[in-house]
Amino acid sequence: MISSSFTAGGVGVGLRTHDSPPVTYIKPLLTPPILDHRCNNNKKSKFRSTRRAVKAPQTQAFLLFPHPFSQSEHTAAASSSSVLPMANCSLNTTTNHLRHVESMAVLPSGAGKIPRLNAVILGEALASEEDDLVFPSDDFARQALLPSAQKYLEMYKRSVEDPAGFWSDIASQFLWKSKWGDTVCSENFDIRNGNVYVQVVFAGFSADSLAQRIMDCKPKVVLTCNAVKRGSKVIHLKDIVDAALSESAKNGISVDACLTYENRSAMMRETTKWQDGRDIWWQDVVPTYSTICEVEWVDAEDPLFLLYTSGSTGKPKGVLHTTGGYMVYTATTFKYAFDYKPSDIYWCTADCGWITGHSYVTYGPLLNGATVVIYEGAPNYPDPGRCWDIVDKFKVTIFYTAPTLVRSLMRDGDAYVTRYSRKSLRVLGSVGEPINPSAWRWFFNVVGDSKCPISDTWWQTETGGFMIAPLPGAWPQKPGSATFPFFGVQPVIVDEKGIEIEGECSGYLCVKSSWPGTFRTLYGDHERYETTYFKPFPGYYFSGDGCSRDKDGYYWLTGRVDDVINVSGHRIGTAEVESALVSHPQCAEAAVVKGQGIYAFVTLVDGIPYSEELRRNLITTVRNQIGPFAAPDRIHWAPGLPKTRSGKIMRRILRKIASRQLDELGDTSTLADPGVVDQLIALADC
């Protein structure tokens, strides 16, 4: 069993009051015992290339901590014909799991067969459009937790050949009431072999969306705030919650209490609507209790939280993460993907209500005893220099944000960035969707002064933590590529028939075998869990994303396969077209969806007028970079794009606008600026 309240003994967390600044430190009081895999061997090494045959995917191994069944359940499961027998986690899986680093044997740098003339080194030059690679400097690599591809290769190899031993060693550095026995873990990823199993509220919702979630999970208490500020706009959260509670009550789901925090910077309690007998002020009750909280010991597989994905079509999906594996995975991915050091000051701009806020604002950083900056408000308010003002003020060293924010700040010009020093920054990060190479280079050159590696992370709400991501210092980066998989993750690219494709290729991104942070089910709907994620390609977890792997083994995410467009026999990922459009100097941002052909929403650099000539130039840019078959059939001018508060583009809304299904736009209340939808509709025929 493990502690689900690990931070109670190791971290002090403060709430913002009305007279507190809008930026808050979360500073650890004690540093939890996290294993430090820092390598002292800084010698550059050559290593051998290994090519082995592919075996059929296996399903018997997993990597997690106390067995989730009770003893009686364990015995029953082991004897059941519908569940695979327990394995000792020797991981009888594909033996060519190292193929993604085969080319690293060509050069000590791990670059593969790419001329050094087309590369730059951190801190020595700006990355240009001609540069294929960005190398870590010797100084950065020397101090990195993983100073070489060789060290990564050693750890990755063990993580897939001996996952039980690998993750057990890492998990042993945490505090456990009782540890696991001989059987560490088990799984079934193949729906053909029985039930799939792995054992080891966001503030922007509308009242209807929140009511759906309340009716699904049937909570006893709802915790909210009376109001918050988003830039200059006041959002009345309590009013939204009241309407949701009223709606859920009509459907037979009543909540015992609504605990409300008074945010006096946005709204006073005297003007807050109130229901006696149900509503309780946080400030009236919580301060009366002791600040000392005894650890509540729970099983490793006990639920930790539910996080609902979009409910735009049908019932929302309640992704369920458990305690032990999620704890170990978020802590480990945070540590290595950001090259975390105890001296670092970390800031992630994501909203706490999204998975990034859970994994990499809260759990991952605090489990490492990190100092975290928390910011309430829009990251570009009162002006686009707000982020860099905060970076300078609090000496932020690791900055993690979304490509949409990067592109938005890029659109506003370099001056808002360069007026601040940003000298404290040493690692940058990107999350949410693929970052196009042009935005990557701007982030690297302008924000990072060409000295900060970018941890361009691919992962999902369902995965719990990073799956494919650069490890700073270990290997060169390619602008726009998520690079290589994290420890224990075995990505594969398959074709329409579910056949694995080797070498340089494009297709559907899947994962074979599980990892500690994977979600266990969709709450109350395990059948949907199996149908959505495991039925499309039996034996694999299907991510829903398209992906390419280049000749050097680097992975490139191409967007959701829902938006893959077939034109004249060519399968085109929307991210590829978006990247080509944004490479035009007058295009600040683009979002491509399937409409009647390839439909592109384009936001121009400030001050650039709309014109037919520019529209033709943008189409020509795509034709030249990808080919005539990828040229957009329609370019729709967009003053802005519909984004959630975490910066993610709501593509379902764009698809509806593209197909002129304006009566089916659905819920737009989660948008940071719902008014942008009306602007797009008004420009539909321009």
C-alpha positions as CSV (number, residue, x, y, z in Angstrom):
1,M,0.0,0.0,0.0
2,I,1.1,3.6,-0.5
3,S,0.3,7.0,0.8
4,S,-2.1,9.0,-1.3
5,S,-1.3,12.1,0.7
6,F,2.5,12.0,0.3
7,T,2.6,15.8,0.1
8,A,1.1,16.1,3.6
9,G,4.5,15.3,5.1
10,G,6.7,16.9,2.5
11,V,5.1,20.0,1.0
12,G,3.5,23.2,2.2
13,V,0.8,24.5,-0.1
14,G,-0.7,28.0,0.3
15,L,-4.0,29.3,-1.0
16,R,-4.2,32.8,-2.5
17,T,-6.1,35.3,-0.4
18,H,-7.5,38.6,-1.5
19,D,-4.4,40.5,-0.6
20,S,-1.9,38.0,-2.1
21,P,-0.1,38.6,-5.4
22,P,-1.6,36.8,-8.4
23,V,1.5,34.6,-8.6
24,T,2.1,32.1,-5.8
25,Y,5.1,30.0,-4.9
26,I,4.6,26.4,-3.8
27,K,7.8,25.7,-1.9
28,P,8.5,22.3,-0.5
29,L,9.2,22.2,3.2
30,L,11.0,18.9,2.9
31,T,12.4,17.1,-0.2
32,P,10.8,13.7,-0.6
33,P,13.2,10.8,-1.2
34,I,13.4,10.6,-5.0
35,L,15.9,8.4,-6.7
36,D,18.6,10.4,-8.4
37,H,19.9,8.5,-11.5
38,R,22.4,11.3,-12.3
39,C,25.3,9.8,-14.2
40,N,28.8,10.7,-13.3
41,N,30.3,9.1,-16.5
42,N,30.6,12.0,-18.9
43,K,32.7,10.2,-21.5
44,K,31.3,10.2,-25.0
45,S,30.6,6.7,-26.1
46,K,30.0,4.9,-29.3
47,F,27.5,2.0,-29.1
48,R,26.5,-0.8,-31.3
49,S,23.6,-0.9,-33.6
50,T,21.2,-3.8,-33.0
51,R,18.7,-5.1,-35.5
52,R,16.4,-7.9,-34.5
53,A,13.3,-9.6,-35.7
54,V,9.8,-8.5,-34.7
55,K,7.8,-11.0,-32.7
56,A,4.0,-11.0,-32.3
57,P,2.9,-8.6,-29.6
58,Q,2.5,-10.2,-26.2
59,T,0.2,-9.3,-23.5
60,Q,1.3,-10.9,-20.3
61,A,3.6,-8.3,-18.7
62,F,3.0,-5.2,-16.8
63,L,4.8,-3.0,-14.5
64,L,3.0,-2.0,-11.4
65,F,3.1,-2.1,-7.8
66,P,1.1,-4.0,-5.1
67,H,-1.2,-6.3,-7.0
68,P,-4.6,-4.6,-7.3
69,F,-6.6,-7.7,-6.5
70,S,-7.2,-8.9,-3.0
71,Q,-5.7,-12.3,-2.3
72,S,-9.0,-14.1,-3.1
73,E,-9.5,-12.0,-6.2
74,H,-5.9,-12.8,-7.3
75,T,-6.5,-16.5,-7.0
76,A,-9.8,-16.3,-8.8
77,A,-8.3,-14.2,-11.6
78,A,-5.3,-16.6,-12.1
79,S,-7.6,-19.5,-12.5
80,S,-10.1,-17.8,-14.8
81,S,-9.9,-18.6,-18.5
82,S,-10.9,-15.1,-19.4
83,V,-7.9,-13.6,-17.7
84,L,-4.3,-14.3,-18.7
85,P,-2.2,-16.0,-15.9
86,M,0.0,-13.8,-13.9
87,A,3.4,-13.2,-15.4
88,N,6.7,-12.5,-13.6
89,C,7.1,-9.4,-15.8
90,S,10.0,-10.8,-17.9
91,L,8.3,-9.0,-20.7
92,N,8.2,-11.4,-23.6
93,T,7.7,-8.7,-26.1
94,T,9.3,-7.6,-29.4
95,T,13.0,-7.8,-29.3
96,N,13.8,-5.0,-31.6
97,H,12.5,-2.4,-29.1
98,L,15.8,-0.5,-29.6
99,R,15.3,0.2,-33.3
100,H,14.4,3.8,-32.7
101,V,18.0,4.4,-31.6
102,E,19.8,2.2,-34.1
103,S,21.1,5.2,-36.1
104,M,22.7,6.6,-32.9
105,A,25.7,4.3,-33.6
106,V,26.6,6.4,-36.7
107,L,27.8,9.4,-34.8
108,P,28.8,9.8,-31.1
109,S,26.3,12.7,-31.0
110,G,23.4,10.4,-31.9
111,A,22.6,12.5,-34.9
112,G,22.4,9.8,-37.5
113,K,23.5,10.4,-41.1
114,I,22.9,14.2,-41.0
115,P,25.7,16.6,-41.9
116,R,27.0,18.5,-39.0
117,L,26.8,21.6,-41.2
118,N,23.1,21.5,-40.8
119,A,23.2,21.6,-37.0
120,V,23.6,24.2,-34.3
121,I,24.8,23.8,-30.7
122,L,22.9,25.3,-27.7
123,G,24.2,28.7,-26.9
124,E,26.4,29.1,-29.9
125,A,24.0,30.1,-32.7
126,L,20.4,30.7,-33.7
127,A,18.5,27.8,-35.3
128,S,17.6,28.7,-38.9
129,E,15.2,27.1,-41.3
130,E,18.2,25.2,-42.8
131,D,19.1,23.6,-39.5
132,D,18.0,20.0,-39.0
133,L,19.4,19.4,-35.6
134,V,20.0,21.3,-32.3
135,F,22.8,19.7,-30.2
136,P,23.1,20.0,-26.5
137,S,26.2,21.9,-25.6
138,D,29.0,20.0,-23.8
139,D,28.4,22.0,-20.7
140,F,24.7,21.3,-20.6
141,A,25.1,17.6,-21.3
142,R,27.8,17.3,-18.6
143,Q,25.4,18.6,-16.0
144,A,22.3,16.8,-17.3
145,L,20.7,13.8,-15.5
146,L,21.1,11.9,-18.7
147,P,24.3,13.2,-20.3
148,S,24.3,10.9,-23.3
149,A,22.3,8.7,-25.6
150,Q,24.3,5.8,-24.3
151,K,22.9,6.3,-20.7
152,Y,19.4,6.6,-22.1
153,L,19.9,3.5,-24.1
154,E,21.0,1.6,-21.1
155,M,18.0,2.7,-19.0
156,Y,15.5,2.3,-21.8
157,K,16.7,-1.2,-22.6
158,R,16.2,-2.3,-19.0
159,S,12.8,-0.6,-18.8
160,V,11.4,-2.7,-21.6
161,E,13.3,-6.0,-20.9
162,D,12.9,-5.9,-17.1
163,P,10.0,-3.5,-16.4
164,A,9.2,-5.0,-13.0
165,G,12.8,-4.5,-11.9
166,F,13.2,-1.1,-13.5
167,W,10.0,0.5,-12.0
168,S,10.4,-1.4,-8.7
169,D,13.8,0.3,-8.2
170,I,12.3,3.7,-8.9
171,A,9.2,3.0,-6.7
172,S,11.4,1.9,-3.8
173,Q,12.5,5.5,-3.4
174,F,9.0,6.5,-2.2
175,L,7.5,5.8,1.2
176,W,5.3,2.7,1.2
177,K,3.4,1.2,4.2
178,S,3.9,-2.3,2.7
179,K,5.7,-3.2,-0.5
180,W,4.7,-5.5,-3.3
181,G,5.4,-9.3,-3.4
182,D,6.7,-11.6,-6.1
183,T,4.0,-10.6,-8.5
184,V,4.5,-7.0,-9.4
185,C,2.0,-6.5,-12.1
186,S,-0.2,-7.9,-14.9
187,E,-2.1,-6.7,-17.9
188,N,-4.1,-7.7,-20.9
189,F,-3.9,-5.2,-23.8
190,D,-5.5,-7.6,-26.3
191,I,-9.3,-7.5,-26.4
192,R,-9.3,-10.9,-28.2
193,N,-8.0,-12.5,-25.0
194,G,-10.8,-11.3,-22.7
195,N,-11.4,-8.0,-20.9
196,V,-8.7,-5.4,-21.2
197,Y,-7.2,-4.6,-17.9
198,V,-4.1,-3.0,-16.5
199,Q,-3.5,-3.5,-12.8
200,V,-0.5,-2.3,-11.3
201,V,-13.5,19.8,-13.1
202,F,-12.4,22.1,-15.1
203,A,-13.5,25.7,-14.1
204,G,-14.5,26.6,-17.7
205,F,-17.4,24.1,-18.1
206,S,-20.9,25.3,-18.7
207,A,-23.7,24.4,-16.3
208,D,-24.9,21.6,-18.7
209,S,-21.4,20.1,-19.0
210,L,-20.8,20.2,-15.3
211,A,-24.2,18.7,-14.6
212,Q,-23.3,15.8,-16.9
213,R,-20.2,15.1,-14.9
214,I,-22.0,15.4,-11.6
215,M,-24.6,12.9,-12.7
216,D,-21.9,10.5,-13.9
217,C,-19.7,10.4,-10.8
218,K,-22.3,11.2,-8.2
219,P,-20.1,13.3,-5.8
220,K,-21.0,14.1,-2.2
221,V,-19.3,17.5,-2.2
222,V,-18.6,20.0,-4.9
223,L,-15.7,22.4,-4.3
224,T,-15.8,25.7,-6.1
225,C,-14.9,29.4,-6.0
226,N,-17.4,32.2,-6.0
227,A,-15.7,33.9,-9.0
228,V,-12.3,34.2,-10.7
229,K,-10.7,36.7,-13.1
230,R,-9.5,35.8,-16.5
231,G,-7.7,38.9,-17.7
232,S,-10.1,41.7,-17.2
233,K,-13.1,39.4,-17.3
234,V,-14.9,38.1,-14.2
235,I,-16.2,34.5,-14.5
236,H,-19.0,33.7,-12.0
237,L,-18.2,30.1,-11.2
238,K,-20.7,29.8,-8.3
239,D,-23.5,30.7,-10.6
240,I,-22.5,28.0,-13.1
241,V,-22.2,25.4,-10.2
242,D,-25.6,26.4,-8.9
243,A,-27.3,25.8,-12.3
244,A,-25.5,22.5,-12.6
245,L,-26.5,21.3,-9.1
246,S,-30.1,22.3,-9.9
247,E,-30.1,20.4,-13.2
248,S,-28.5,17.3,-11.6
249,A,-31.0,17.4,-8.7
250,K,-33.8,17.2,-11.3
251,N,-32.3,13.9,-12.5
252,G,-32.1,12.5,-9.0
253,I,-28.5,13.3,-8.1
254,S,-28.2,15.6,-5.1
255,V,-25.0,16.9,-3.6
256,D,-24.7,17.2,0.2
257,A,-22.5,20.3,0.3
258,C,-21.0,23.0,-2.0
259,L,-17.8,24.2,-0.3
260,T,-17.1,27.7,-1.8
261,Y,-13.9,29.6,-1.6
262,E,-14.3,33.4,-1.4
263,N,-12.1,35.0,-3.9
264,R,-12.4,38.6,-2.9
265,S,-10.2,39.9,-5.7
266,A,-13.0,38.9,-8.1
267,M,-16.2,39.0,-6.0
268,M,-17.3,39.6,-2.4
269,R,-19.3,37.1,-0.5
270,E,-22.1,39.6,0.1
271,T,-22.9,39.6,-3.6
272,T,-22.6,35.8,-4.0
273,K,-25.8,33.8,-4.5
274,W,-26.3,31.3,-1.6
275,Q,-28.4,28.3,-0.7
276,D,-28.5,27.8,3.1
277,G,-28.1,24.2,4.3
278,R,-26.0,23.2,1.3
279,D,-23.5,26.0,0.6
280,I,-20.5,26.5,3.0
281,W,-17.8,29.1,2.9
282,W,-14.3,27.6,2.9
283,Q,-13.0,30.4,5.1
284,D,-15.6,29.7,7.7
285,V,-14.8,26.0,8.3
286,V,-11.4,24.9,6.9
287,P,-9.2,27.3,9.1
288,T,-10.8,25.8,12.2
289,Y,-9.2,22.4,11.5
290,S,-5.6,21.4,12.3
291,T,-3.0,21.9,9.6
292,I,-1.6,18.5,10.5
293,C,-3.1,15.7,8.4
294,E,-2.4,12.1,9.1
295,V,-1.5,10.0,6.1
296,E,-4.4,8.0,4.7
297,W,-2.8,4.8,3.4
298,V,-4.5,3.4,0.3
299,D,-3.9,0.5,-2.1
300,A,-1.7,1.3,-5.1
301,E,-4.6,0.6,-7.4
302,D,-7.2,2.6,-5.5
303,P,-8.6,5.5,-7.6
304,L,-6.8,8.8,-7.4
305,F,-8.9,11.0,-9.6
306,L,-11.4,11.1,-12.4
307,L,-10.8,13.6,-15.3
308,Y,-13.5,14.0,-17.8
309,T,-12.6,14.5,-21.5
310,S,-14.8,16.4,-23.8
311,G,-18.4,15.6,-23.7
312,S,-19.2,17.4,-27.0
313,T,-20.7,14.2,-28.5
314,G,-22.7,12.0,-26.2
315,K,-21.7,11.1,-22.7
316,P,-18.4,12.5,-21.3
317,K,-15.6,10.1,-20.7
318,G,-14.4,9.9,-17.1
319,V,-10.8,8.8,-17.3
320,L,-9.8,7.0,-14.1
321,H,-6.2,7.2,-12.8
322,T,-5.1,5.2,-9.8
323,T,-2.6,6.0,-7.1
324,G,0.7,4.1,-7.2
325,G,1.6,3.9,-10.8
326,Y,0.5,7.4,-11.6
327,M,2.6,8.7,-8.7
328,V,5.7,7.0,-9.8
329,Y,5.3,7.8,-13.4
330,T,4.5,11.5,-13.1
331,A,7.4,12.0,-10.7
332,T,9.9,10.1,-13.0
333,T,8.8,11.7,-16.2
334,F,8.9,15.2,-14.7
335,K,12.4,14.6,-13.3
336,Y,14.0,13.4,-16.5
337,A,12.1,15.2,-19.3
338,F,12.9,18.6,-17.6
339,D,16.3,17.6,-16.3
340,Y,15.0,18.7,-12.9
341,K,17.5,19.9,-10.2
342,P,16.6,20.9,-6.6
343,S,17.7,24.5,-7.5
344,D,15.1,24.8,-10.3
345,I,12.0,27.1,-10.2
346,Y,9.3,25.6,-12.4
347,W,6.3,27.2,-14.1
348,C,3.7,25.4,-16.2
349,T,1.0,27.7,-17.6
350,A,-1.6,25.0,-17.9
351,D,-4.9,25.2,-16.0
352,C,-5.0,22.9,-13.0
353,G,-8.2,21.4,-14.2
354,W,-6.6,19.7,-17.2
355,I,-4.4,16.7,-17.1
356,T,-1.3,18.8,-17.5
357,G,-2.3,20.7,-14.4
358,H,-2.7,17.4,-12.5
359,S,0.4,15.7,-13.7
360,Y,2.8,18.6,-14.2
361,V,1.6,21.5,-12.1
362,T,0.8,19.4,-9.0
363,Y,1.8,15.7,-8.7
364,G,5.0,15.4,-10.7
365,P,6.7,18.6,-9.5
366,L,5.7,18.2,-5.8
367,L,6.7,14.6,-5.7
368,N,10.1,15.8,-6.6
369,G,10.0,18.5,-4.0
370,A,10.1,21.2,-6.7
371,T,9.4,24.9,-6.2
372,V,6.4,25.7,-8.4
373,V,5.1,29.0,-9.7
374,I,1.3,29.2,-9.8
375,Y,-0.4,32.0,-11.9
376,E,-4.0,33.0,-12.0
377,G,-5.1,34.8,-15.1
378,A,-4.4,35.0,-18.8
379,P,-0.7,34.6,-19.7
380,N,-0.9,37.5,-22.2
381,Y,-2.7,40.0,-19.9
382,P,-2.3,42.9,-19.4
383,D,0.2,42.6,-22.3
384,P,2.0,39.9,-24.2
385,G,5.1,40.4,-22.0
386,R,3.4,39.0,-18.9
387,C,5.1,35.6,-19.0
388,W,8.6,37.0,-19.2
389,D,7.8,39.5,-16.5
390,I,7.0,36.6,-14.2
391,V,10.0,34.6,-15.4
392,D,12.3,37.5,-14.5
393,K,10.5,38.3,-11.2
394,F,10.7,34.7,-9.9
395,K,13.8,33.5,-11.7
396,V,11.9,30.7,-13.4
397,T,14.3,28.1,-14.8
398,I,11.9,25.6,-16.4
399,F,9.0,27.0,-18.5
400,Y,6.3,24.6,-19.8
401,T,3.5,25.9,-22.1
402,A,1.3,25.1,-25.1
403,P,2.2,25.7,-28.8
404,T,-0.9,27.8,-29.2
405,L,0.4,30.3,-26.7
406,V,3.9,30.2,-28.3
407,R,2.3,31.0,-31.7
408,S,0.1,33.7,-30.1
409,L,3.2,35.4,-28.5
410,M,5.1,35.0,-31.7
411,R,2.4,36.9,-33.5
412,D,2.7,39.8,-31.0
413,G,6.4,40.3,-31.9
414,D,9.8,39.9,-30.4
415,A,9.8,43.2,-28.5
416,Y,7.5,41.9,-25.8
417,V,10.1,39.1,-25.1
418,T,13.4,40.9,-25.6
419,R,12.5,43.7,-23.1
420,Y,13.0,41.1,-20.4
421,S,16.3,39.3,-19.6
422,R,14.9,35.7,-19.2
423,K,18.5,34.8,-18.1
424,S,17.2,32.3,-15.5
425,L,15.6,30.0,-18.1
426,R,17.5,26.8,-18.9
427,V,14.8,24.4,-20.1
428,L,11.6,25.1,-22.2
429,G,8.7,22.7,-22.7
430,S,5.8,22.3,-25.1
431,V,2.5,20.4,-24.5
432,G,-1.0,20.0,-26.0
433,E,-0.4,19.4,-29.7
434,P,2.4,19.2,-32.2
435,I,4.5,22.4,-32.3
436,N,5.4,23.4,-35.9
437,P,9.1,23.9,-36.7
438,S,8.7,27.7,-37.2
439,A,7.2,28.2,-33.8
440,W,9.8,25.8,-32.3
441,R,12.6,27.9,-33.7
442,W,11.1,31.1,-32.4
443,F,10.6,29.6,-29.0
444,F,14.2,28.4,-29.1
445,N,15.9,31.5,-30.6
446,V,13.9,34.3,-29.1
447,V,12.5,33.1,-25.8
448,G,15.4,30.8,-25.0
449,D,18.2,32.9,-26.6
450,S,19.3,29.7,-28.4
451,K,20.6,28.2,-25.1
452,C,17.5,26.3,-23.8
453,P,16.6,22.8,-25.0
454,I,12.9,22.3,-25.7
455,S,11.1,19.3,-24.2
456,D,8.4,18.9,-26.8
457,T,6.2,16.3,-25.1
458,W,3.7,13.9,-26.6
459,W,1.2,12.4,-24.1
460,Q,-2.6,12.3,-23.4
461,T,-5.1,12.5,-20.6
462,E,-5.3,8.8,-20.8
463,T,-1.5,8.1,-20.6
464,G,-1.1,10.1,-17.4
465,G,2.4,11.3,-18.3
466,F,4.9,11.8,-21.1
467,M,5.2,9.0,-23.6
468,I,7.5,10.5,-26.3
469,A,9.7,13.4,-25.3
470,P,13.3,14.7,-25.6
471,L,15.5,14.2,-22.6
472,P,17.6,17.4,-22.4
473,G,21.3,16.7,-22.8
474,A,20.9,13.1,-24.1
475,W,20.6,13.6,-27.8
476,P,20.1,16.3,-30.5
477,Q,16.7,17.7,-31.2
478,K,14.9,18.2,-34.4
479,P,12.5,21.2,-34.5
480,G,9.0,19.9,-34.3
481,S,9.8,16.3,-33.4
482,A,8.9,14.7,-30.1
483,T,12.1,12.6,-30.7
484,F,12.2,9.2,-28.7
485,P,10.0,7.3,-26.2
486,F,10.3,7.6,-22.5
487,F,11.4,4.6,-20.4
488,G,9.1,1.6,-20.6
489,V,7.1,3.1,-23.5
490,Q,7.0,1.0,-26.7
491,P,5.4,3.1,-29.5
492,V,4.6,1.4,-32.8
493,I,3.3,2.7,-36.0
494,V,0.7,0.5,-37.7
495,D,-1.2,0.5,-41.0
496,E,-4.9,0.3,-41.5
497,K,-4.8,-3.4,-40.8
498,G,-2.9,-3.1,-37.6
499,I,0.4,-4.4,-39.0
500,E,3.5,-2.8,-37.5
501,I,5.5,-0.8,-40.0
502,E,9.3,-0.7,-39.6
503,G,11.8,2.1,-40.4
504,E,10.8,5.4,-42.1
505,C,7.0,5.4,-42.3
506,S,3.7,7.1,-41.5
507,G,0.6,5.6,-39.9
508,Y,-1.4,5.2,-36.7
509,L,0.4,5.6,-33.4
510,C,-0.1,2.8,-31.0
511,V,1.6,1.5,-27.9
512,K,2.3,-2.1,-27.1
513,S,2.5,-3.2,-23.5
514,S,1.5,-0.8,-20.7
515,W,3.3,1.7,-18.5
516,P,2.7,2.7,-14.8
517,G,0.8,5.9,-15.5
518,T,-1.8,4.4,-17.9
519,F,-5.5,4.9,-17.1
520,R,-7.4,1.9,-15.9
521,T,-10.9,2.4,-17.2
522,L,-13.6,4.9,-18.2
523,Y,-15.6,5.4,-15.0
524,G,-18.7,3.3,-15.1
525,D,-18.2,2.3,-18.8
526,H,-15.4,-0.3,-19.2
527,E,-17.0,-1.4,-22.5
528,R,-16.5,2.0,-24.0
529,Y,-12.9,1.9,-22.6
530,E,-12.2,-1.3,-24.6
531,T,-14.1,-0.2,-27.7
532,T,-12.4,3.2,-28.0
533,Y,-8.8,2.4,-27.1
534,F,-8.2,-1.3,-27.7
535,K,-10.7,-2.6,-30.3
536,P,-9.4,-0.6,-33.3
537,F,-6.0,-2.5,-33.2
538,P,-6.2,-5.6,-30.9
539,G,-3.1,-6.0,-28.9
540,Y,-2.3,-2.3,-28.8
541,Y,-3.4,0.9,-27.1
542,F,-4.6,3.1,-29.9
543,S,-3.8,6.8,-29.3
544,G,-6.0,8.2,-32.0
545,D,-3.0,10.2,-33.4
546,G,-1.2,9.9,-36.6
547,C,2.6,9.7,-36.6
548,S,5.6,9.6,-38.8
549,R,9.0,8.1,-38.0
550,D,12.0,9.5,-40.0
551,K,15.1,7.6,-41.2
552,D,16.9,8.5,-37.9
553,G,14.1,7.0,-35.7
554,Y,12.7,10.4,-34.6
555,Y,8.9,10.5,-34.1
556,W,6.8,13.3,-35.6
557,L,3.1,13.7,-34.5
558,T,0.8,14.6,-37.4
559,G,-2.4,15.3,-35.5
560,R,-5.6,13.4,-34.7
561,V,-6.4,10.7,-37.3
562,D,-10.0,12.0,-37.3
563,D,-8.5,14.9,-39.3
564,V,-6.4,12.8,-41.6
565,I,-7.4,13.8,-45.1
566,N,-7.3,11.4,-48.1
567,V,-6.6,13.2,-51.4
568,S,-5.7,11.4,-54.6
569,G,-4.4,8.4,-52.6
570,H,-2.3,10.6,-50.3
571,R,-3.0,10.5,-46.5
572,I,-2.3,14.1,-45.2
573,G,-2.0,14.9,-41.6
574,T,-3.5,18.3,-40.7
575,A,-0.4,19.1,-38.6
576,E,1.8,18.9,-41.8
577,V,-0.4,21.4,-43.6
578,E,-0.5,23.7,-40.6
579,S,3.3,23.6,-40.3
580,A,3.7,24.6,-44.0
581,L,1.2,27.5,-43.6
582,V,2.9,28.9,-40.5
583,S,6.2,28.8,-42.3
584,H,4.9,31.8,-44.3
585,P,6.2,35.0,-42.7
586,Q,2.8,36.6,-42.6
587,C,1.0,33.7,-41.1
588,A,0.9,33.7,-37.3
589,E,-1.2,30.6,-36.7
590,A,-3.2,28.0,-38.7
591,A,-5.7,25.2,-37.9
592,V,-6.6,22.7,-40.7
593,V,-9.7,20.4,-40.6
594,K,-11.6,18.3,-43.0
595,G,-14.4,20.2,-44.7
596,Q,-15.2,20.0,-48.3
597,G,-11.5,19.1,-49.0
598,I,-8.7,20.7,-47.0
599,Y,-10.1,23.6,-45.0
600,A,-7.6,25.9,-43.4
601,F,-8.3,28.6,-40.8
602,V,-5.5,31.2,-40.9
603,T,-4.6,33.9,-38.4
604,L,-2.2,36.6,-39.8
605,V,0.5,38.5,-38.2
606,D,-0.8,41.8,-36.6
607,G,-1.2,44.5,-39.1
608,I,-1.3,42.3,-42.2
609,P,-4.5,42.8,-44.2
610,Y,-6.6,40.0,-45.8
611,S,-6.1,39.8,-49.5
612,E,-6.6,37.3,-52.4
613,E,-3.0,37.6,-53.3
614,L,-1.9,36.5,-49.8
615,R,-4.4,33.7,-49.9
616,R,-2.8,32.5,-53.2
617,N,0.7,32.8,-51.7
618,L,-0.3,30.7,-48.7
619,I,-1.6,28.0,-51.0
620,T,1.5,28.1,-53.1
621,T,3.6,27.8,-49.9
622,V,1.9,24.5,-49.1
623,R,2.2,23.2,-52.6
624,N,5.9,23.9,-52.6
625,Q,6.6,22.4,-49.2
626,I,4.4,19.3,-49.4
627,G,3.0,18.9,-52.9
628,P,0.0,20.0,-55.0
629,F,-2.2,17.3,-53.4
630,A,-1.9,19.1,-50.0
631,A,-2.9,22.5,-51.2
632,P,-5.8,23.9,-49.1
633,D,-9.1,24.0,-51.0
634,R,-10.3,26.8,-48.8
635,I,-8.5,29.4,-46.6
636,H,-10.8,31.0,-44.0
637,W,-9.4,34.2,-42.4
638,A,-9.4,33.9,-38.6
639,P,-8.8,36.9,-36.3
640,G,-8.4,34.2,-33.6
641,L,-9.0,30.5,-33.1
642,P,-11.4,28.9,-30.6
643,K,-9.2,27.7,-27.7
644,T,-9.8,26.3,-24.3
645,R,-8.2,28.1,-21.3
646,S,-5.3,25.7,-21.5
647,G,-4.6,26.8,-25.0
648,K,-5.9,23.8,-26.9
649,I,-7.7,24.5,-30.2
650,M,-11.3,23.2,-30.2
651,R,-11.2,21.6,-33.7
652,R,-14.7,20.1,-33.4
653,I,-16.0,23.7,-33.6
654,L,-13.9,24.5,-36.6
655,R,-15.1,21.3,-38.3
656,K,-18.7,22.4,-37.8
657,I,-18.0,25.9,-39.2
658,A,-16.2,24.4,-42.2
659,S,-19.1,22.2,-43.0
660,R,-21.6,25.0,-42.3
661,Q,-23.3,23.0,-39.5
662,L,-23.7,26.1,-37.4
663,D,-26.7,24.7,-35.5
664,E,-24.4,21.9,-34.2
665,L,-21.6,23.9,-32.7
666,G,-22.4,22.5,-29.2
667,D,-21.0,23.8,-26.0
668,T,-18.6,26.8,-26.4
669,S,-18.5,27.7,-22.7
670,T,-15.1,26.1,-22.2
671,L,-13.5,28.6,-24.6
672,A,-11.2,31.3,-23.3
673,D,-13.0,33.7,-25.7
674,P,-16.3,32.4,-26.9
675,G,-16.8,35.6,-29.0
676,V,-14.2,34.3,-31.5
677,V,-16.8,31.8,-32.9
678,D,-19.1,34.6,-34.0
679,Q,-16.1,36.3,-35.7
680,L,-15.3,33.2,-37.6
681,I,-18.9,32.7,-38.7
682,A,-19.0,36.3,-39.9
683,L,-15.9,35.8,-42.1
684,A,-17.1,32.5,-43.5
685,D,-17.8,33.9,-47.0
686,C,-14.9,36.4,-47.1
